[in-house]
Amino acid sequence: MRCVRQLCVLGVMMLCSGLWVHCETPLSGAYLDGDVNCAILSSIHTRVIDLHKRTKPQPFVCTGFDLTTFLQSLSAIHTIEEINNSTLLPGIKLGYEVCDPCASPTKALHCVEHLLAINGSLPALVDYTDFRPPVKALLGERYSELSIAIAKLLSLYLHPQISCSSSSPVLSDKLRYPSFMRVIPSDVYQAKAVVNLMSHFSWNWVGVVYGDDDYGQAAYQSFMQESQGKICADFEKVVPHYLDHIDIDKHIKDVAQSIRKSEAKVVLLILKPQLVEKLFTEMIQTNTSRIWIASDAWSMNRYLTKMKDINKVGKIFGFSFSMGIIPGFEDYLKNLRPTPGARNDFIEEYKQLRLNCSLSASTCAVDDLLQAVDLREAYRERVAMYAFAHGLRALLTCNESVCSGDTNFPPWQLVESMRNVNFTLDGNRYSFDENGDFADGYDLIMWRENNDERFIEIVGKFLSKSGDIEILSQFQWINHTLPWSKCSESCPPGSVKNQSKIPCCYNCVPCGEGNYTDDWDLPECLKCPRGLWSNSGDRECRIFEEKYLDWKDSYPIALLAATAIGLVLVLTSLIIFFVHRNTVVIKKADNAMSCFMLLGLAVSFISVIMFISRPNPHLCRAQQAVYGLGFTLCVSCILVKAYRTFLAFMAFDPHRQHNLRKLYKPLINLVVLTGGQGIILLFWLIFKSPFPDLKWPGTGMVKYVVCDEGSIVGFGVMHGYIALLAFICFFLAFKGRKVPHDFNETGVIIFSMLIHLFVWLCFIPIYIERNQTEQRHIVQASAILASNYGIMFCHFVPKCYIVLWELSENSRASVIGRLARCVNDDMANANITVLNAASRITPDSGIFCHGVGTSVVEISTVSRDVSRTTRPVDFTDLAVPRHAKLRQRHTTH
């Protein structure tokens, strides 16, 4: 029995003596000696117990076995064994030593001190050029905070360090971290990827939660810098990164409260997986759903995908570093054991934890490695180890059969060789940029629902060179199913953003006329090309619509109806006047002049039709010329009638009456007066005639095809000439207004001319206001109709009524009787002297009634035929006192 004990002790001593790190050294959890050794720093445990209570430099006690980092360390070991079995480094065996910093920067420095120590101590030298530690390169760490602490120390020795997941931008600073390299992009690219992802899905109003460690703060600063002016944070919350922090739960609840209160539907989480788990637990308890953007620290964490009720938290997107399949790695894990000659305490610990799970499910601390972690996450460790091997191959000047270099070289010599590597692995090309980073982009991942769990699937890519987000073709449905998260609603085409003080918040303002936007959320309106236009708020420019008085429109139909009625009245009046031409009323109205008036009115009515249809040069000229000549003829006839009445009642001044009577030549008067208008029109049409033109009011999409006057002077002179004739008619009729109504037309002349002058006085401002639209034609046509109807209803309709329905009251006896009664009434109220027989009044002489001033009532000479057919009226037979003396009086003033 004693012999057996001695053999056991001897065996243990031999085993310990075969190890480079002896049994009493607990810092190294795995070890394999080789010609060139590489250190592996991997936080296989998640935290140090009671770190905040540490008051003595006692040994660290770690807890919380992390399957992800454990898997990554196994990937590095598996890759080293693969390289040893290849011809990449002929004659060279790679060794490794794994140290677990337990996610603590302090313990990480302790690991580095141990790994660089020579014979158990780390020398303090003035010159480290010939410093030759036992490890020639260091792989790690996972967390940026630890990598930064390590890189600061290693920069003293220019010892090469290569990380597979530390993405903090500060590590790209080669002045501060000259020997640091990584096989992933910097968080600068991750920030760009996140911002582009948010922009791709129209998310500009988000929340940000980050840890207070170096990684979290650096990633947050990168995001805020990259998102400036594009993405705005509704809230920003900081969470302590130390998992045993006394107020960690309080901070998590505060973050959850902020998320619930915020209008932002998207939250960016830059946290450790353990903190994300606590936050999700709080969200699930309050049934709060959001869209979560995962940082690379937890985007691939499979443990979180199996959380209870994980599907209640909402959509989860994230970015992972480019992943791949490691050949033979799954079989290696299925037969997991240390390589002969190697030690791996972590494997033994994992197996012990799994054994506890088989004995009691309640005490199970870890899941099965193959089920709990995505094996693709460990691919970067494979790339990093091949980068180290290719750098070593260059330094040792290896060929296909031998490496001639010294394997005990100072580590600083390996830095430059590793930075310059350019190799192909599994069909992909890899190399470092000038900052010692890889820039191969990211995979866009989505946590998709799978029963009560989630599974991670690659749905797109972020291309670092172009900065674009590409959604894979089979996942294009994602573009149309995710809600927006915006401070303000998107501005649709036809409007622009009126920016507020917050860059992401704005009001939508419609583009003005002549401007447009053809896309969403444009910052400014675009001007329409020449010849095109747009209304306010339009999304495109269009060709102007041309508008004019068309036959089928309502206004033209109304004008045509009014014109037709007018022409019917003209024709009816002409027929009545012809049929009853021998009646007293028609004779008194001067049948010939009335026919000329009706002719002028008919022409004037016809001119209205020329305002309808698309204008052309001939139509534009005809509109004004036909109306001008027709209505001038009509007014000229009225002027002749008014002048005749005026002459008859100037008998008090026979000499002046005689002189003025020379001007009374009805037909010549008509020709001269109408010819004057013709001369005006001739000059107007010759020098600057009306022409069709497109008028645009300066607003709207309609250009009006109208007849431009050509010369506004010609237009004004034409209408002014008619107005002058109308005013003269009014004046002459007004002078003879007090004669008995049976023997004059002064009343109707006054009234009709007042209608005409009033209509055209109103026409001027309305016509000017409507100058740019087709309504100018409606205004002028309406004015023409109003003037025409004014004359029709004043001059013709009453006479037609009298002729047709009051013939008995218009016999010669009735007319003479009413005249006698008028004279009788005037004599009863006046001082009358009866003239002698020689001075007896006849129907052809002037009758002067006291009280009418200088106005004289005339029995028209046109009615002489009436006096010839009747006997002279002897006014001495009327009921006048016989002692009254009729005398002729000339009233003077």
Secondary structure, DSSP 8 states (H G I E B T S, - for coil): -HHHHHHHHHHHHHHHHTSSS-TT--SEEEEE--SEEEEEE---EEEETTGGG--S-----EEEE-HHHHHHHHHHHHHHHHHHTSSSSTT--EEEEEE--TT-HHHHHHHHHHHH-BTTB----S--TT---SEEEEE--SSHHHHHHHHHHHHHHT--EEESS---GGGG-TTT-TTEEESS--HHHHHHHHHHHHHHTTB-EEEEEEESSHHHHHHHHHHHHHHTTT-EEEEEEEE-S-TT-TTHHHHHHHHHHHHHH-S--EEEEES-HHHHHHHHHHHHHTT---EEEE-TTTTT-HHHHTSTTGGGS--EEEEEE-----TTHHHHHHT----TT-EEHHHHHHHHHHHHHHH-GGG-----HHHHS-GGGGHHHHHHHHHHHHHHHHHTTB-SS-B-S-SS--THHHHHHHHT-EEEETTEEEE--TTS-----EEEEEEEEETTEEEEEEEEEEETTTTEEEE-GGGGGGGGTS--B-SS----TTEEEEE-SSTT-EEEEE--TTEE--STT-SS-EE--TTEE--TT-SS-EE-EEE---TTSHHHHHHHHHHHHHHHHHHHHHHHHHHTTTSHHHHHT-HHHHHHHHHHHHHHHHHHHTTSSS--HHHHHHHHHHHHHHHHHHHHHHHHHHHHHHHHTTTTSHHHHHHHHTT--HHHHHHHHHHHHHHHHHHHHHHH--EEEEE--SSSSEEEEEEE-S-HHHHHHHHHHHHHHHHHHHHHHHHTTTS-GGG--HHHHHHHHHHHHHHHHHHHHHHHHTTTSTHHHHHHHHHHHHHHHHHIIIIIHHHHHHHHH-GGGGSHHHHHHHHHHHHHHHHHTS------GGG---TTS-B--TTSTT--B---GGGHHHHHHS----GGGSS--TT----------
